[in-house]
Each structure stands twice: as C-alpha cells, then as structure tokens.
Amino acid sequence: MTDAHVEPLLGVYVLDAPRAGGKAEVVSRLGRSGVCRAACPEVADAAAAAAGRPGGGR
C-alpha cells in the first residue's frame, strides 16, 4: 500500500468507521510511514471540525 492509497482511508479511520480489514491496513501503514503518521492528526482535526467538535487528533 502506498501513502497515496492509504490517505483516503485516514478519514474513515479517524472516525472509527473503516470497512472490514481497513483499520488493520491503516494501522499497519501508520507504523511504517512518517507521511501517514503526520497526516493523521490533520485529517482527524478536519473530521472533527466537519462534525462540529473540537480538535480530534488521534
């Protein structure tokens, strides 16, 4: 899986709603990719803002 492939899954991951196997895929990639780890809090904050909640950085 490339960083570009996992990026769309980050939003689903931070909302705790990945498809079957998706969470493991994202967690694995987060463990190997600094790019993905850096993007995760940003995506979480954007998801939280869209839901009207304060920052959601995982």
FIKOLZA-1660 file (N, C-alpha, C; in steps of 0.1 Angstrom, whole numbers, plus 5000, padded with zeros to 4 digits):
% residues 58
   i   px   py   pz ch aa at
   1 5009 4988 5000  A  M  N
   1 5000 5000 5000  A  M CA
   1 5009 5012 5000  A  M  C
   2 5006 5022 4992  A  T  N
   2 5013 5034 4991  A  T CA
   2 5007 5045 5000  A  T  C
   3 5014 5055 5003  A  D  N
   3 5009 5066 5011  A  D CA
   3 4996 5072 5004  A  D  C
   4 4997 5073 4991  A  A  N
   4 4985 5079 4984  A  A CA
   4 4973 5069 4985  A  A  C
   5 4976 5056 4986  A  H  N
   5 4965 5047 4987  A  H CA
   5 4958 5047 5001  A  H  C
   6 4966 5049 5011  A  V  N
   6 4960 5049 5025  A  V CA
   6 4954 5063 5028  A  V  C
   7 4958 5073 5022  A  E  N
   7 4953 5087 5025  A  E CA
   7 4937 5087 5026  A  E  C
   8 4930 5082 5016  A  P  N
   8 4915 5083 5017  A  P CA
   8 4910 5075 5029  A  P  C
   9 4917 5065 5033  A  L  N
   9 4913 5057 5044  A  L CA
   9 4915 5064 5058  A  L  C
  10 4923 5074 5058  A  L  N
  10 4926 5081 5071  A  L CA
  10 4914 5087 5077  A  L  C
  11 4906 5093 5068  A  G  N
  11 4893 5100 5073  A  G CA
  11 4884 5090 5079  A  G  C
  12 4882 5078 5073  A  V  N
  12 4874 5068 5078  A  V CA
  12 4880 5062 5091  A  V  C
  13 4893 5061 5091  A  Y  N
  13 4900 5056 5103  A  Y CA
  13 4898 5065 5115  A  Y  C
  14 4899 5078 5113  A  V  N
  14 4898 5087 5125  A  V CA
  14 4884 5088 5130  A  V  C
  15 4874 5085 5121  A  L  N
  15 4860 5084 5125  A  L CA
  15 4856 5071 5131  A  L  C
  16 4866 5062 5132  A  D  N
  16 4864 5048 5137  A  D CA
  16 4854 5040 5129  A  D  C
  17 4854 5042 5116  A  A  N
  17 4844 5035 5108  A  A CA
  17 4850 5028 5095  A  A  C
  18 4862 5022 5096  A  P  N
  18 4867 5016 5084  A  P CA
  18 4860 5003 5081  A  P  C
  19 4860 4999 5068  A  R  N
  19 4855 4987 5064  A  R CA
  19 4863 4975 5070  A  R  C
  20 4857 4964 5069  A  A  N
  20 4864 4952 5074  A  A CA
  20 4879 4951 5069  A  A  C
  21 4888 4950 5078  A  G  N
  21 4902 4949 5074  A  G CA
  21 4909 4963 5071  A  G  C
  22 4901 4973 5070  A  G  N
  22 4906 4986 5067  A  G CA
  22 4914 4992 5078  A  G  C
  23 4909 4990 5090  A  K  N
  23 4916 4995 5102  A  K CA
  23 4930 4989 5103  A  K  C
  24 4931 4976 5102  A  A  N
  24 4944 4970 5103  A  A CA
  24 4953 4975 5092  A  A  C
  25 4948 4977 5080  A  E  N
  25 4955 4982 5069  A  E CA
  25 4961 4996 5072  A  E  C
  26 4953 5005 5078  A  V  N
  26 4957 5018 5081  A  V CA
  26 4967 5018 5093  A  V  C
  27 4964 5010 5103  A  V  N
  27 4973 5009 5115  A  V CA
  27 4987 5004 5110  A  V  C
  28 4987 4994 5102  A  S  N
  28 5000 4989 5097  A  S CA
  28 5008 5000 5089  A  S  C
  29 5001 5007 5081  A  R  N
  29 5007 5018 5073  A  R CA
  29 5012 5029 5082  A  R  C
  30 5004 5033 5092  A  L  N
  30 5008 5043 5102  A  L CA
  30 5021 5039 5109  A  L  C
  31 5023 5026 5111  A  G  N
  31 5035 5021 5118  A  G CA
  31 5047 5022 5109  A  G  C
  32 5045 5023 5096  A  R  N
  32 5057 5023 5086  A  R CA
  32 5059 5036 5079  A  R  C
  33 5050 5045 5080  A  S  N
  33 5051 5057 5072  A  S CA
  33 5050 5070 5080  A  S  C
  34 5060 5077 5080  A  G  N
  34 5060 5090 5087  A  G CA
  34 5050 5100 5080  A  G  C
  35 5049 5099 5067  A  V  N
  35 5040 5107 5060  A  V CA
  35 5025 5105 5064  A  V  C
  36 5022 5092 5066  A  C  N
  36 5008 5089 5071  A  C CA
  36 5006 5093 5085  A  C  C
  37 5016 5091 5093  A  R  N
  37 5015 5095 5108  A  R CA
  37 5014 5110 5109  A  R  C
  38 5021 5117 5101  A  A  N
  38 5020 5132 5101  A  A CA
  38 5006 5137 5096  A  A  C
  39 5000 5130 5087  A  A  N
  39 4987 5134 5081  A  A CA
  39 4976 5130 5090  A  A  C
  40 4977 5120 5098  A  C  N
  40 4966 5115 5106  A  C CA
  40 4960 5126 5116  A  C  C
  41 4968 5133 5124  A  P  N
  41 4962 5143 5132  A  P CA
  41 4955 5154 5124  A  P  C
  42 4961 5158 5113  A  E  N
  42 4955 5168 5104  A  E CA
  42 4941 5164 5099  A  E  C
  43 4940 5151 5095  A  V  N
  43 4928 5145 5090  A  V CA
  43 4918 5145 5101  A  V  C
  44 4922 5141 5113  A  A  N
  44 4914 5140 5125  A  A CA
  44 4908 5153 5129  A  A  C
  45 4916 5164 5128  A  D  N
  45 4911 5177 5131  A  D CA
  45 4901 5182 5121  A  D  C
  46 4903 5179 5108  A  A  N
  46 4894 5182 5098  A  A CA
  46 4881 5175 5100  A  A  C
  47 4881 5162 5103  A  A  N
  47 4869 5154 5105  A  A CA
  47 4861 5159 5117  A  A  C
  48 4869 5163 5128  A  A  N
  48 4862 5169 5140  A  A CA
  48 4856 5182 5137  A  A  C
  49 4862 5190 5129  A  A  N
  49 4857 5203 5125  A  A CA
  49 4844 5201 5117  A  A  C
  50 4844 5192 5108  A  A  N
  50 4833 5189 5100  A  A CA
  50 4821 5184 5108  A  A  C
  51 4824 5177 5119  A  A  N
  51 4814 5172 5128  A  A CA
  51 4810 5182 5139  A  A  C
  52 4817 5194 5139  A  G  N
  52 4813 5204 5148  A  G CA
  52 4819 5202 5162  A  G  C
  53 4830 5193 5163  A  R  N
  53 4837 5190 5175  A  R CA
  53 4850 5197 5176  A  R  C
  54 4856 5200 5188  A  P  N
  54 4870 5205 5188  A  P CA
  54 4879 5195 5183  A  P  C
  55 4892 5199 5181  A  G  N
  55 4903 5190 5175  A  G CA
  55 4901 5175 5179  A  G  C
  56 4904 5167 5169  A  G  N
  56 4903 5153 5171  A  G CA
  56 4915 5145 5169  A  G  C
  57 4927 5151 5169  A  G  N
  57 4940 5144 5166  A  G CA
  57 4941 5132 5174  A  G  C
  58 4942 5121 5167  A  R  N
  58 4943 5107 5174  A  R CA
  58 4955 5106 5181  A  R  C
% end
